[in-house]
């Protein structure tokens, strides 16, 4: 699906009705925006969150990334002393 949008005077964009319907967007929905190079990407927040959860799914539950980060910071602090 493709659409051409026009940027309004106050920087607003209107998402066409057929695009909103295809994505299941309703008034009040919050979208996540990020810039990828010279592209602007809009996605539903739940889709962005699901993508992040998918990235973390390969990390074993027994592994603590927080503990690993703390250990790295302690080593760095000890090396600087």
Secondary structure, DSSP 8 states (H G I E B T S, - for coil): --------TTS-----HHHHHHHT--TT--EEEEEETTEEEEEEHHHHHHHHHHHHTTS-TT--HHHHHHHHHHHHHHHH-
